[in-house]
Amino acid sequence: MNPYLAVAALIAAGLHGIDHGLELEPVLEGNAYVSGKPKIPASLAEAARLFGGSEAALKAFGEDVVAHYVRAAGVELEAFQRAVTDWERFRGFERL
């Protein structure tokens, strides 16, 4: 995550909430993992899909910026998918 984009997203999210009169939820006490509340994306692919489809992100950053970051995520994912990791090598040879 680009730290400048993260801070800008926090500010944009706050302004979005103010503009739309959104109320904060009560403080969550206990284990957030078993709370049933929405979770942050578990992968770069999921994060890029959600960011690219976010009307709030499009309004805050504009179509060009959103498209740039979605494409940058795609480039990273494509590079990762072409790589063979140590884990894959170990598991592949372990099964032979």
The 8 nearest C-alpha neighbors of each residue, nearest first, counted from 0:
[[1, 2, 5, 4, 3, 68, 43, 72],
 [0, 2, 4, 3, 5, 6, 68, 7],
 [3, 1, 5, 4, 0, 6, 7, 8],
 [4, 2, 6, 5, 1, 7, 8, 0],
 [3, 5, 7, 1, 2, 6, 8, 0],
 [6, 4, 2, 8, 3, 7, 1, 9],
 [7, 5, 9, 3, 8, 4, 2, 10],
 [6, 8, 4, 10, 5, 9, 11, 3],
 [7, 9, 11, 5, 6, 10, 12, 4],
 [10, 8, 6, 12, 7, 11, 13, 5],
 [9, 11, 13, 7, 8, 12, 14, 6],
 [12, 10, 8, 14, 13, 9, 15, 7],
 [13, 11, 15, 9, 10, 14, 8, 16],
 [12, 14, 16, 10, 15, 11, 9, 17],
 [13, 15, 17, 11, 16, 12, 18, 10],
 [16, 14, 12, 18, 13, 17, 11, 19],
 [17, 15, 21, 13, 19, 14, 18, 20],
 [16, 18, 14, 20, 15, 19, 13, 21],
 [19, 17, 15, 16, 20, 14, 21, 13],
 [18, 20, 16, 17, 21, 15, 14, 22],
 [21, 19, 17, 18, 16, 22, 15, 14],
 [22, 20, 16, 19, 17, 23, 18, 15],
 [23, 21, 24, 20, 16, 17, 19, 25],
 [22, 24, 25, 21, 26, 16, 20, 17],
 [23, 25, 22, 26, 27, 21, 36, 28],
 [24, 26, 27, 23, 28, 22, 36, 29],
 [25, 27, 28, 24, 23, 29, 31, 36],
 [28, 26, 25, 29, 31, 24, 30, 34],
 [27, 29, 26, 30, 31, 25, 34, 33],
 [28, 30, 31, 27, 34, 33, 32, 26],
 [29, 31, 32, 33, 34, 28, 27, 35],
 [30, 32, 34, 33, 29, 36, 27, 35],
 [33, 31, 30, 34, 35, 36, 38, 29],
 [34, 32, 31, 35, 30, 36, 29, 38],
 [35, 33, 31, 36, 32, 30, 29, 27],
 [34, 36, 33, 37, 32, 31, 38, 30],
 [35, 37, 34, 38, 31, 33, 32, 27],
 [38, 36, 35, 39, 34, 40, 31, 32],
 [39, 37, 36, 40, 41, 32, 35, 31],
 [38, 40, 41, 37, 46, 42, 45, 36],
 [41, 39, 46, 42, 45, 38, 43, 49],
 [40, 42, 39, 45, 43, 46, 38, 44],
 [43, 41, 45, 44, 40, 46, 47, 39],
 [42, 44, 46, 45, 47, 72, 41, 40],
 [45, 43, 47, 42, 46, 48, 72, 76],
 [44, 46, 48, 42, 43, 47, 40, 49],
 [47, 45, 43, 49, 40, 48, 44, 50],
 [46, 48, 50, 44, 69, 45, 49, 51],
 [49, 47, 45, 51, 46, 50, 44, 52],
 [48, 50, 46, 52, 51, 47, 53, 45],
 [51, 49, 47, 53, 52, 48, 46, 56],
 [52, 50, 48, 49, 53, 47, 69, 65],
 [53, 51, 49, 50, 48, 54, 56, 57],
 [54, 52, 56, 50, 55, 51, 49, 57],
 [53, 55, 57, 56, 58, 52, 51, 59],
 [54, 56, 58, 53, 57, 59, 15, 12],
 [57, 55, 59, 53, 58, 54, 60, 50],
 [56, 58, 61, 54, 62, 55, 60, 59],
 [57, 59, 55, 56, 61, 60, 54, 62],
 [60, 58, 56, 57, 55, 11, 61, 8],
 [61, 59, 57, 56, 58, 64, 65, 62],
 [62, 60, 57, 63, 58, 64, 59, 65],
 [61, 63, 65, 57, 64, 66, 60, 58],
 [62, 64, 66, 65, 61, 67, 60, 57],
 [65, 63, 67, 66, 62, 61, 60, 68],
 [64, 66, 62, 68, 67, 63, 51, 69],
 [67, 65, 69, 63, 64, 68, 62, 70],
 [68, 66, 64, 70, 65, 69, 63, 71],
 [69, 67, 71, 65, 70, 66, 72, 64],
 [68, 70, 66, 72, 47, 71, 67, 51],
 [69, 71, 73, 67, 72, 68, 66, 74],
 [72, 70, 68, 74, 73, 69, 67, 75],
 [73, 71, 75, 69, 70, 74, 68, 76],
 [74, 72, 70, 76, 71, 75, 77, 69],
 [73, 75, 71, 77, 72, 76, 70, 78],
 [76, 74, 72, 78, 73, 77, 79, 71],
 [75, 77, 73, 79, 78, 74, 80, 72],
 [76, 78, 74, 80, 79, 75, 73, 81],
 [79, 77, 75, 81, 76, 80, 74, 82],
 [78, 80, 76, 82, 81, 77, 75, 83],
 [79, 81, 77, 78, 82, 76, 83, 75],
 [82, 80, 78, 79, 77, 83, 76, 84],
 [83, 81, 79, 80, 84, 78, 77, 87],
 [82, 84, 87, 81, 85, 88, 80, 79],
 [83, 85, 87, 86, 82, 88, 89, 79],
 [86, 84, 88, 87, 89, 83, 90, 91],
 [85, 87, 89, 84, 88, 90, 83, 91],
 [88, 86, 90, 84, 85, 89, 91, 83],
 [89, 87, 85, 91, 86, 90, 92, 84],
 [88, 90, 86, 92, 87, 91, 93, 85],
 [91, 89, 93, 87, 88, 92, 86, 94],
 [92, 90, 88, 93, 89, 94, 87, 95],
 [91, 93, 95, 94, 89, 90, 88, 87],
 [92, 94, 90, 91, 95, 89, 88, 87],
 [93, 95, 92, 91, 90, 89, 88, 87],
 [94, 92, 93, 91, 90, 89, 88, 87]]
